[in-house]
Amino acid sequence: MTLRSKNYYDESSQTQFSPGIYELYDGARLLKSELMDFQTHLYKFGEMEQLLTEIGFTAIRTYSSFKKEQAINDECEMFLFECTVS
């Protein structure tokens, strides 16, 4: 099985598009192919917190790593959320 894809990022929608084609081969013979279209919205600092508040979480902490280092801006490589309901 092989995957052919070409990723691109649309800055206006903050979406990473990852269209691809999975192909199943028996030697050089193509048996089956399947198109896939993965889309991932990349949230900016503060966007997810607002959504989490809207759905009822009352205490939200945003970290920049699994070591629970406080996220402070968009410069972080990742966001990790710890949420509770009081």
Buried (B, 14 or more C-beta within 10 A) or exposed (E): EEEEEEEEEEEEEEBBBBBBEBBEEEEEEEEEEEEEEEEEEEBEBEBBBEEBEEEEBEEBEBBBEEEEEEBEEEEBEEBBEEBEEE
